[in-house]
């Protein structure tokens, strides 16, 4: 199979982890006889520095020409510390999602057994937790009207959802639940927010098309608590843009670290694959970032965009095998990890590549 993959490393550790994912995809291509053509383009702070635009036209053009997109992260301390700057790195990401019609962000949260003790949560609570988040990506406060009034002393961001926006992602979540444990938990704040009342109404209506799937509704505050208290009670979680943003960072603690959670952003056409973490300025340039979230996002690409299920399973198995052999990056190491097993970003990427070769030859 021949595929064109757009590579957008972006800023900070985005570049460091994406390089490891390219290594992994190259190894998969050679092990299974595929041809992946990689082409790189700029986004975020690096694109603003080079062109003044966080998503330059050349990048947009590449996105439209590619079969799938491998993305790192955007962000720079300059913007975090100066909220008055009008041109910002994250605008590149938000526009890319809009331009490509990527309305669903899919985030699997599954703890590898080898990491049971890396999480701050007790192993007996975590063992067996396997959650699939569907976070809506193109609505909510991120895209509603925003502004200032009363002489700049009051600010607002409109939380807005249309019926159609809720419907299409709800169908996706219900279909996914059918292939899993058959339960959807829809998370909203319908006791206070009108947009959440519409959300709940639409999800209930869509639910009637899937009588075999159990539907539960939770308010976001209760969901935040229950995720940590009893993560095994969740199967598919369906939620809006803002609540999903926050809950999936929380859920990263179920998987051990922000450095372990991958995501796929999909719509009706091509998909974008990225780790859920940001550009992590605190560790940029140190070579210690965990590349596994980005590497696991390549498994989602192979499966969802290319339909290469065996290859996707090989990447996940290779990550699992590397962890079972005791290798860790600093964020997932614990006090029992011997110093020689604590690896940097590139070393961890190379260990996964070596494991892929082993898994692929075993098959
Ligand atoms: P972050 O995800 O970058 O980092 C949060 C914490 O997790 C940091 O302590 C970081 O060191 C750690 N961490 C994150 N990824 C890691 C990895 N792979 N390995 C080891 N440790 C890891 O979030 P933040 O600090 O809130 O934001 C930093 C910048 O990233 C900001 O500019 C923000 O706007 C941007 N951001 C971008 C995205 C994106 O591009 N999708 C998402 C979130 C934040």
Boltz pocket constraint, residues with backbone or C-beta under 6 A from the ligand:
constraints:
  - pocket:
      binder: B
      contacts: [[A, 13], [A, 17], [A, 72], [A, 73], [A, 74], [A, 75], [A, 76], [A, 77], [A, 80], [A, 90], [A, 93], [A, 258], [A, 259], [A, 260], [A, 275], [A, 276], [A, 277], [A, 278], [A, 279], [A, 280], [A, 281], [A, 282], [A, 283], [A, 288], [A, 289], [A, 290], [A, 291], [A, 293], [A, 331]]
      max_distance: 6.0
